[in-house]
Structures are given as structure tokens and as C-alpha cells.
Amino acid sequence: MRSIWAMTRANLKMSLRNRQALFWNLAFPALFILIFGAVFGRGLKIDINVGLIEPLNGYGEQVAAAMSSTSAFTVTRGSQEAELAALEAGTRSVVLAFPGPGDPPAATIYSGPMTDPNSAVAQSAVREVLLAASGSALPVTISAETVNAAQISFMDTFLPGILAMSLMNSGIIGLSTAFVNYRERGILRRIKVTPFPLTSFIFARVLSQVLMAVLQSVILVGMAWALFDFRPRGNLTVIFLTILIGALAFLAIGFAISGISPNAETAASYANLITFPMLFLSGIFFSMSNAPAWLQPITKVLPLPYLVEALRSVMTYGHGLSAIWIDLVVLLGVFAVAMVIAVRFFRWDSRSA
């Protein structure tokens, strides 16, 4: 065990001394957080997403028409159960219900706590529309109910995606090229003739990469915490487990690439070929729900969207294992398949392309 820890410390030192890898694995995602956070994280423009509980009476239809006529509101209709669930999940700013026949006009506003500034602004804007739609002949009766709703900011949804991207880059790009470099420089061949077993060497390398992934995650979350008031809502143990499984899945892919790549240039090409499509088809920067129908099935076979979804579910919405177990099973399946490929094609020595 002492030898494994010694090899792990050696791998950590080599990782920390690799300035190029540190840039792509840590500084690059940190720059995304700073740039996008500065542009969008503290923006003053608020998009008010209003849920309307059906059925609507005549007064409710007038309110819906008034809100639909301005770009400040996004109106969605649905059942009371569905709309209140969306409010609790943070995808609605407020939810409106219209009891009675609509004469005299009355409305119930479901929203988050007034202590949240976004909720306060949304409620104020909705009240103005309710008063305007009622006309001057009859006063409108407005009642309010508070729901324990999550107020989701730009950074709440952006950071988990950047964190997943960082884990992907560290595992696939960082590990694949590093392992091929070990082989080209004869490091693996020298280890082969020592008493140190291959399994221990690989375990030490995986352990060092996992520790680096955890360190990256702590730094990125700490940066978002300090600069943009990000606060993870989920259980820290579940968050750590998700990060761990995601890191292992992409580390295994990196191992597999290193096994089938004859040299470092080929490994870098394979790594970019895999990571580049996932970067834009995983929902990190924009939702894939509006993507063309032919493109959406492709996202189902990529591992990164599952990690992005799992991290957002836990960190942004505070869900537990019951909400992300399918995502974690998929990532564990990716880990298992990639490790089989990595072991099958593992080589001690370099070979020509």
C-alpha cells in the first residue's frame, strides 16, 4: 500500500507540473465561469415565467392575453399539480389560479418567498397585469400563497455544466495523452521490469486523477461561491459521489484512447474527436430541447449529458439519488465498457502508426 501511495504522489506532482494540462483542466473552465458569470450571472433583466392553472375563466383569459402580448412574460398553461411542481423545481417564477366565474375578478398567486428579490419583482409585475386586466369597473381580489420554490440563477445551471466539462477534459484529454507519453518515453517499459505490478500503477494513476478532479471541483465551486453567490442545494455526499462516478467514467475513456493510439498526436486527435461534439451537444451552454429531432437521439448515447443532468439535478435543484440513479448507472456502464477496451488494447511499448 505504501508503494501505491508513493506512485500516487509522484503522479500528482507530474500533473501539477504539467502547465498545459492545468490550463485546459482548470484555467480554461475557470475562464468560462468568469466570462459568462460576468456577462449573465448578475444581469438585471428578469424573464418572468408564469404558469396558469387550467381551466381559465374569462378574467384568466384576459390576463393570459395581456401577458402573452409582452416579451417580459413567458406563459405556460397546465394542471395545478404540474404547474406547482414546476414552481417548486424553479422553472416557474409564479403560478396563477383563477377561482370562480371571473366576475368579480379574483386571482391566487403562488410564488416563492418574498425575501428572494427575483420572486418579489415577479410578483410585483404580475400584480400590475392582474390589476390592469380587471379594468376600472370592479376591484380585483388577489390572494397570495408561498411555495418553497427554488430560485434558479444563471450560475446555478451554468456551473454544473462547466464542472462536468472540466471532468471530461481532465479524464479524456489529460489522461489519454499523458499515458501515451509515458509509453513513448519508455516509462511503462521501465515499470514493467520492476516488481511494481501494473494493476497498482494504474490504480495509483486513477487515484491521482480522481484527487485532481476533486481539487478542480472544489476550486471551481469555490470561485462561483465567492464571486457569483453560488450555493449548492443538494447533499454534499451525493454531489461528491456524482463527481466521483463522472470522473471515473471519463478516466476510463481516456485509458481506452491511450490503448488504441499509437502516439501522442493520434491520442490528442481521438480525444478531441470525442470531446468536441459532447461539448456542444450536452446542454452546457444552451438547452438541447429545441434541437432538431434528428439530433436529439445522438445526445442519448453521449456520456457527458448524463453527468451534466446529474450534477444539475443535485447541485441546482437539491434532488437526491432517487432522481439521478439512471444517470449514474449509465456513467458506470460507460466506465465498465471503456475499461474493458483499455485492458484489451493496453501496450507497454510504442508501436508505429
C-alpha positions as CSV (number, residue, x, y, z in Angstrom):
1,M,0.0,0.0,0.0
2,R,2.9,2.3,0.7
3,S,4.2,1.9,-2.8
4,I,0.8,2.8,-4.3
5,W,0.7,6.0,-2.3
6,A,4.2,6.8,-3.4
7,M,3.2,6.3,-7.0
8,T,0.1,8.4,-6.4
9,R,2.2,11.3,-5.0
10,A,4.5,11.0,-8.0
11,N,1.5,11.2,-10.4
12,L,0.1,14.2,-8.6
13,K,3.4,16.0,-8.8
14,M,3.6,15.3,-12.5
15,S,0.1,16.5,-13.0
16,L,0.7,19.7,-11.1
17,R,3.9,20.4,-13.1
18,N,2.1,19.9,-16.4
19,R,1.2,23.6,-17.1
20,Q,-0.6,22.8,-20.4
21,A,-2.8,20.2,-18.7
22,L,-3.5,22.6,-15.8
23,F,-4.6,25.3,-18.2
24,W,-7.1,23.1,-20.1
25,N,-8.4,21.3,-17.0
26,L,-8.7,24.2,-14.6
27,A,-7.9,27.6,-16.0
28,F,-9.9,27.0,-19.2
29,P,-13.2,26.2,-17.3
30,A,-12.4,28.9,-14.8
31,L,-12.3,31.5,-17.6
32,F,-15.7,30.3,-18.8
33,I,-17.1,30.9,-15.3
34,L,-15.6,34.4,-15.1
35,I,-16.6,35.5,-18.6
36,F,-20.1,34.0,-18.7
37,G,-20.7,34.9,-15.0
38,A,-19.7,38.5,-15.5
39,V,-22.0,38.8,-18.6
40,F,-25.0,36.8,-17.4
41,G,-24.5,35.9,-13.7
42,R,-25.5,39.3,-12.3
43,G,-27.7,40.5,-15.1
44,L,-30.6,42.8,-14.1
45,K,-33.0,41.5,-16.8
46,I,-35.5,39.1,-15.4
47,D,-37.6,36.7,-17.5
48,I,-40.8,36.1,-15.7
49,N,-42.1,32.6,-16.4
50,V,-45.8,32.4,-15.4
51,G,-47.7,29.2,-15.0
52,L,-51.5,29.4,-15.5
53,I,-53.6,26.7,-13.8
54,E,-56.4,25.5,-16.1
55,P,-59.2,25.8,-16.6
56,L,-59.2,29.6,-17.0
57,N,-62.3,31.7,-16.6
58,G,-63.0,34.9,-18.6
59,Y,-60.8,37.0,-16.4
60,G,-58.0,34.5,-16.6
61,E,-58.1,34.5,-20.4
62,Q,-57.8,38.3,-20.3
63,V,-54.7,38.1,-18.1
64,A,-53.2,35.4,-20.3
65,A,-53.7,37.6,-23.4
66,A,-52.1,40.6,-21.6
67,M,-49.1,38.6,-20.5
68,S,-48.6,37.0,-23.9
69,S,-48.5,40.4,-25.6
70,T,-45.3,41.4,-23.9
71,S,-41.8,39.8,-24.1
72,A,-41.3,40.1,-20.3
73,F,-43.6,37.2,-19.6
74,T,-43.4,33.6,-20.7
75,V,-46.8,32.0,-20.3
76,T,-47.4,28.2,-19.8
77,R,-50.7,26.5,-19.1
78,G,-51.2,23.3,-17.2
79,S,-52.9,21.5,-14.4
80,Q,-52.5,22.6,-10.8
81,E,-50.3,19.7,-9.9
82,A,-48.0,20.2,-12.9
83,E,-47.6,23.9,-12.5
84,L,-47.0,23.9,-8.8
85,A,-44.4,21.1,-9.3
86,A,-42.7,23.3,-11.9
87,L,-42.7,26.2,-9.4
88,E,-41.0,24.1,-6.8
89,A,-38.4,22.9,-9.4
90,G,-37.6,26.5,-10.2
91,T,-38.9,26.6,-13.8
92,R,-41.8,29.0,-13.0
93,S,-41.4,32.4,-11.5
94,V,-45.1,32.5,-10.3
95,V,-48.2,30.4,-10.8
96,L,-51.7,31.9,-11.1
97,A,-55.0,30.3,-10.4
98,F,-58.4,32.0,-11.2
99,P,-61.2,30.7,-8.9
100,G,-64.9,31.3,-9.6
101,P,-66.6,32.5,-12.8
102,G,-64.4,35.6,-13.1
103,D,-67.0,38.2,-12.0
104,P,-65.9,39.8,-9.7
105,P,-62.3,39.1,-10.8
106,A,-60.1,37.2,-8.4
107,A,-56.7,35.5,-8.6
108,T,-54.4,33.5,-6.4
109,I,-50.6,34.0,-6.8
110,Y,-48.4,31.0,-5.9
111,S,-44.8,32.1,-5.6
112,G,-41.5,31.7,-3.7
113,P,-40.6,33.7,-0.6
114,M,-40.8,37.5,-1.0
115,T,-37.3,37.6,0.6
116,D,-36.0,36.5,-2.8
117,P,-35.5,39.6,-5.0
118,N,-36.4,37.8,-8.2
119,S,-39.6,36.5,-6.7
120,A,-40.5,40.0,-5.3
121,V,-40.0,41.6,-8.8
122,A,-42.1,38.8,-10.5
123,Q,-44.9,39.1,-8.0
124,S,-45.0,42.9,-8.4
125,A,-45.1,42.7,-12.2
126,V,-47.8,40.1,-12.1
127,R,-50.0,42.2,-9.8
128,E,-49.7,45.1,-12.2
129,V,-51.0,42.9,-15.0
130,L,-53.8,41.5,-12.8
131,L,-55.0,45.0,-11.9
132,A,-54.8,46.2,-15.5
133,A,-56.7,43.3,-16.9
134,S,-59.6,43.7,-14.3
135,G,-60.5,47.1,-15.6
136,S,-61.6,50.0,-13.5
137,A,-65.2,48.9,-13.0
138,L,-64.6,46.2,-10.5
139,P,-61.7,45.8,-8.0
140,V,-59.7,42.5,-8.2
141,T,-59.3,40.2,-5.3
142,I,-55.7,39.0,-5.1
143,S,-54.6,36.4,-2.6
144,A,-51.0,35.1,-2.3
145,E,-49.6,31.7,-1.2
146,T,-46.0,31.0,-0.7
147,V,-44.5,27.8,-2.1
148,N,-41.0,26.5,-1.2
149,A,-39.7,27.2,-4.7
150,A,-36.2,27.2,-5.8
151,Q,-35.0,30.5,-7.3
152,I,-32.6,29.5,-10.1
153,S,-30.0,31.9,-11.4
154,F,-27.8,31.6,-14.5
155,M,-24.8,30.4,-12.4
156,D,-26.9,27.7,-10.8
157,T,-27.4,26.0,-14.1
158,F,-24.1,27.0,-15.7
159,L,-21.6,25.9,-13.1
160,P,-22.6,22.2,-13.0
161,G,-22.2,22.0,-16.8
162,I,-18.7,23.7,-16.6
163,L,-17.8,21.3,-13.8
164,A,-18.8,18.3,-16.0
165,M,-16.8,19.7,-18.9
166,S,-13.8,20.0,-16.6
167,L,-14.1,16.4,-15.5
168,M,-14.4,15.3,-19.2
169,N,-11.3,17.3,-20.3
170,S,-9.2,16.0,-17.3
171,G,-10.2,12.4,-17.9
172,I,-10.2,12.1,-21.7
173,I,-7.7,14.7,-22.9
174,G,-5.4,14.8,-19.9
175,L,-5.1,11.1,-19.2
176,S,-5.0,9.7,-22.8
177,T,-2.1,12.0,-23.9
178,A,-0.2,11.5,-20.6
179,F,-0.4,7.7,-20.8
180,V,0.8,7.6,-24.4
181,N,3.6,9.9,-23.5
182,Y,4.6,7.5,-20.7
183,R,4.7,4.8,-23.3
184,E,6.7,6.8,-25.9
185,R,9.3,7.9,-23.3
186,G,9.7,4.3,-22.1
187,I,8.3,4.9,-18.6
188,L,5.9,2.0,-18.9
189,R,8.6,-0.3,-20.2
190,R,10.8,0.5,-17.2
191,I,7.9,-0.1,-14.8
192,K,7.3,-3.5,-16.5
193,V,10.7,-4.8,-15.4
194,T,10.3,-3.6,-11.8
195,P,8.4,-5.6,-9.0
196,F,5.7,-2.9,-9.1
197,P,2.6,-4.5,-10.6
198,L,0.7,-3.0,-13.5
199,T,-2.6,-3.0,-11.6
200,S,-1.1,-0.9,-8.7
201,F,0.4,1.5,-11.2
202,I,-3.0,2.0,-13.0
203,F,-4.8,2.3,-9.6
204,A,-2.3,4.9,-8.5
205,R,-2.8,6.9,-11.7
206,V,-6.6,6.7,-11.4
207,L,-6.4,7.7,-7.7
208,S,-4.2,10.7,-8.5
209,Q,-6.6,11.8,-11.3
210,V,-9.6,11.4,-9.1
211,L,-7.9,13.6,-6.4
212,M,-7.1,16.2,-9.1
213,A,-10.8,16.1,-10.3
214,V,-12.0,16.7,-6.7
215,L,-9.5,19.6,-6.3
216,Q,-10.7,21.1,-9.6
217,S,-14.3,20.8,-8.5
218,V,-13.6,22.5,-5.1
219,I,-11.7,25.3,-6.8
220,L,-14.5,25.9,-9.5
221,V,-17.3,25.7,-6.9
222,G,-15.4,28.0,-4.5
223,M,-14.9,30.5,-7.3
224,A,-18.6,30.6,-8.2
225,W,-19.4,30.7,-4.4
226,A,-17.1,33.7,-3.8
227,L,-17.8,35.7,-7.0
228,F,-21.4,34.9,-8.0
229,D,-23.1,33.8,-4.8
230,F,-23.5,30.2,-6.0
231,R,-24.8,27.8,-3.3
232,P,-25.2,24.1,-4.0
233,R,-28.6,22.9,-2.8
234,G,-28.0,19.2,-2.7
235,N,-26.4,16.8,-0.2
236,L,-22.7,17.1,-0.3
237,T,-22.2,13.4,-0.2
238,V,-24.4,12.9,-3.2
239,I,-22.6,15.7,-5.1
240,F,-19.2,14.0,-4.3
241,L,-20.5,10.6,-5.4
242,T,-21.7,12.1,-8.7
243,I,-18.4,13.8,-9.3
244,L,-16.5,10.6,-8.5
245,I,-18.5,8.4,-10.8
246,G,-18.3,11.0,-13.6
247,A,-14.6,11.3,-13.2
248,L,-14.1,7.5,-13.3
249,A,-16.2,7.3,-16.5
250,F,-14.1,9.8,-18.4
251,L,-10.9,8.5,-16.9
252,A,-11.8,5.1,-18.4
253,I,-12.4,6.6,-21.8
254,G,-9.0,8.3,-21.6
255,F,-7.4,4.9,-20.8
256,A,-9.2,3.3,-23.8
257,I,-8.0,6.1,-26.1
258,S,-4.4,5.6,-24.8
259,G,-4.6,1.9,-25.6
260,I,-5.7,2.3,-29.2
261,S,-3.5,5.3,-30.0
262,P,0.0,4.7,-31.5
263,N,1.4,8.1,-30.5
264,A,0.5,11.3,-28.6
265,E,-0.6,13.1,-31.7
266,T,-3.1,10.4,-32.5
267,A,-4.3,10.3,-28.9
268,A,-4.9,14.1,-29.0
269,S,-6.9,13.7,-32.2
270,Y,-9.0,10.9,-30.9
271,A,-9.6,12.8,-27.6
272,N,-10.7,16.0,-29.4
273,L,-12.9,14.0,-31.8
274,I,-14.8,12.6,-28.8
275,T,-14.9,15.7,-26.5
276,F,-15.7,18.4,-29.1
277,P,-19.1,17.1,-30.1
278,M,-20.0,16.4,-26.4
279,L,-19.1,20.0,-25.6
280,F,-21.9,21.4,-27.7
281,L,-24.4,18.5,-27.5
282,S,-24.6,18.2,-23.7
283,G,-26.6,21.2,-22.7
284,I,-23.8,23.1,-21.0
285,F,-24.2,26.4,-22.9
286,F,-27.8,26.0,-24.2
287,S,-30.7,23.6,-23.9
288,M,-30.9,20.8,-26.4
289,S,-34.7,20.6,-26.0
290,N,-35.1,22.9,-29.1
291,A,-32.5,21.0,-31.1
292,P,-33.6,19.3,-34.4
293,A,-35.4,16.0,-33.9
294,W,-32.7,14.0,-35.8
295,L,-30.0,15.4,-33.4
296,Q,-31.6,14.7,-30.1
297,P,-31.2,10.9,-30.2
298,I,-27.4,11.4,-30.6
299,T,-27.3,13.1,-27.2
300,K,-28.7,9.9,-25.6
301,V,-25.5,8.0,-26.5
302,L,-23.1,10.6,-25.2
303,P,-21.9,10.3,-21.6
304,L,-21.4,14.0,-20.8
305,P,-25.2,14.9,-20.9
306,Y,-25.8,12.3,-18.2
307,L,-23.2,13.9,-16.0
308,V,-24.5,17.4,-16.7
309,E,-28.0,16.4,-15.9
310,A,-27.0,14.6,-12.7
311,L,-24.9,17.5,-11.4
312,R,-27.6,20.0,-12.1
313,S,-30.3,17.8,-10.5
314,V,-28.3,17.6,-7.3
315,M,-26.5,20.9,-7.1
316,T,-29.1,23.2,-8.6
317,Y,-32.4,21.6,-7.5
318,G,-31.3,19.7,-4.4
319,H,-32.5,16.3,-5.6
320,G,-31.2,13.0,-4.2
321,L,-30.0,9.7,-5.5
322,S,-33.5,8.7,-6.5
323,A,-33.6,11.4,-9.1
324,I,-30.2,10.7,-10.7
325,W,-29.7,6.9,-10.3
326,I,-30.3,6.2,-14.0
327,D,-27.6,8.8,-15.0
328,L,-25.2,7.3,-12.6
329,V,-25.9,3.8,-13.9
330,V,-25.2,5.0,-17.5
331,L,-21.9,6.5,-16.4
332,L,-20.9,3.3,-14.6
333,G,-21.8,1.4,-17.7
334,V,-19.5,3.7,-19.7
335,F,-16.8,3.1,-17.2
336,A,-17.1,-0.6,-17.4
337,V,-17.1,-0.7,-21.2
338,A,-14.2,1.7,-21.6
339,M,-12.1,-0.2,-19.0
340,V,-12.6,-3.5,-21.0
341,I,-11.4,-1.7,-24.1
342,A,-8.5,-0.2,-22.2
343,V,-7.3,-3.5,-20.8
344,R,-7.8,-5.3,-24.1
345,F,-5.6,-2.8,-26.1
346,F,-3.1,-1.9,-23.3
347,R,0.5,-2.0,-24.5
348,W,3.8,-1.4,-22.7
349,D,5.8,-0.3,-25.8
350,S,5.2,2.2,-28.6
351,R,4.1,0.9,-32.0
352,S,4.2,2.6,-35.3
353,A,1.0,4.3,-36.7
